[in-house]
Amino acid sequence: MKAEEFISAIQHYVLESAVENTISNLARPPGRRVASELSARSEWFNSLSDGEAEMLRAVARDAAHSAVFGFLAVLDGARVIDPEKGTFELYHLGRQKSLVNAPGTDLHDMLG
């Protein structure tokens, strides 16, 4: 898997999925015994106008993007999370073993 394919998959299956799941859970909380906090958020969300709901969706997307961007920056070494300032290598193991975040590849910059 190449870096571009990885980023595309992360955008679709992680970032966009997180936004859609969050909005879906707000609109219709899952389960038989919905926690009171989620029930209250759902009631509030369902009282929003269409424009307000779209604004909230945009905020959720910004938050998801920021979280994924930060994680990719850690993988790239642009954000340091340990006192050793170690590096991370992300491999895709398929038919071949390939380094997704090869030196000089900044995954966080590739995120749209």
C-alpha positions as CSV (number, residue, x, y, z in Angstrom):
1,M,0.0,0.0,0.0
2,K,1.3,3.4,-1.0
3,A,1.0,6.5,1.2
4,E,-1.6,8.0,-1.0
5,E,-3.8,4.9,-0.8
6,F,-3.4,4.8,3.0
7,I,-4.4,8.4,3.3
8,S,-7.4,7.9,1.1
9,A,-8.5,4.9,3.1
10,I,-8.0,6.8,6.4
11,Q,-10.1,9.7,5.1
12,H,-12.9,7.5,4.1
13,Y,-12.9,4.7,6.7
14,V,-11.8,6.7,9.7
15,L,-12.3,10.4,9.4
16,E,-15.6,10.6,7.4
17,S,-16.9,7.5,9.2
18,A,-16.3,9.1,12.6
19,V,-18.3,12.2,11.5
20,E,-21.2,10.2,10.0
21,N,-21.3,7.8,13.1
22,T,-21.3,10.8,15.5
23,I,-24.1,12.6,13.7
24,S,-26.1,9.3,13.3
25,N,-25.7,8.6,17.0
26,L,-26.9,12.1,17.8
27,A,-29.9,11.8,15.6
28,R,-30.9,8.3,16.6
29,P,-29.0,6.9,19.6
30,P,-28.4,3.2,19.4
31,G,-29.4,0.6,21.9
32,R,-32.3,-0.1,24.2
33,R,-31.0,1.7,27.2
34,V,-29.6,5.0,26.0
35,A,-27.4,6.8,28.5
36,S,-29.1,10.0,29.8
37,E,-26.2,12.2,28.5
38,L,-26.6,10.8,25.0
39,S,-30.4,11.1,25.2
40,A,-30.1,14.8,26.2
41,R,-27.6,15.5,23.4
42,S,-29.9,13.7,20.9
43,E,-32.9,15.7,22.0
44,W,-30.8,18.9,21.6
45,F,-29.5,17.8,18.2
46,N,-32.9,17.0,16.9
47,S,-34.2,20.4,17.9
48,L,-31.6,22.2,15.7
49,S,-32.6,23.7,12.4
50,D,-31.1,22.1,9.2
51,G,-28.6,25.0,9.0
52,E,-27.5,24.5,12.6
53,A,-27.2,20.7,12.2
54,E,-25.0,21.3,9.1
55,M,-22.8,23.7,11.2
56,L,-22.5,21.0,13.9
57,R,-21.5,18.4,11.2
58,A,-18.8,20.8,10.0
59,V,-17.5,21.2,13.6
60,A,-17.5,17.4,14.0
61,R,-15.6,17.1,10.7
62,D,-13.0,19.7,11.9
63,A,-12.5,17.8,15.1
64,A,-12.1,14.5,13.4
65,H,-9.7,16.0,10.9
66,S,-7.7,17.6,13.6
67,A,-7.4,14.3,15.5
68,V,-6.4,12.3,12.4
69,F,-4.0,15.0,11.4
70,G,-2.3,15.0,14.8
71,F,-2.0,11.2,14.8
72,L,-0.4,11.3,11.3
73,A,2.0,14.1,12.5
74,V,3.1,11.8,15.3
75,L,3.7,8.9,12.8
76,D,5.7,11.3,10.6
77,G,7.8,12.6,13.6
78,A,6.5,16.1,13.2
79,R,4.9,15.9,16.7
80,V,7.0,14.3,19.4
81,I,5.2,12.3,22.1
82,D,8.1,10.7,23.9
83,P,11.2,12.0,25.7
84,E,13.5,9.8,23.5
85,K,12.1,11.5,20.4
86,G,11.9,8.1,18.7
87,T,10.5,7.5,15.3
88,F,7.6,5.4,14.1
89,E,7.5,3.2,11.1
90,L,4.1,2.2,9.6
91,Y,4.2,-1.0,7.4
92,H,1.5,-2.5,5.3
93,L,1.8,-6.2,5.3
94,G,0.0,-7.6,2.1
95,R,1.5,-9.4,-0.8
96,Q,4.6,-7.4,0.0
97,K,5.8,-5.6,3.1
98,S,5.9,-1.9,2.3
99,L,6.8,1.1,4.5
100,V,3.9,3.5,4.3
101,N,5.6,6.5,6.0
102,A,9.0,6.3,4.3
103,P,11.4,9.1,5.1
104,G,10.5,12.3,3.3
105,T,6.8,11.2,3.2
106,D,4.7,13.5,5.3
107,L,1.3,11.7,5.8
108,H,-0.1,14.6,7.7
109,D,0.5,17.0,4.8
110,M,-1.2,14.5,2.4
111,L,-4.4,14.6,4.5
112,G,-6.9,16.8,2.6
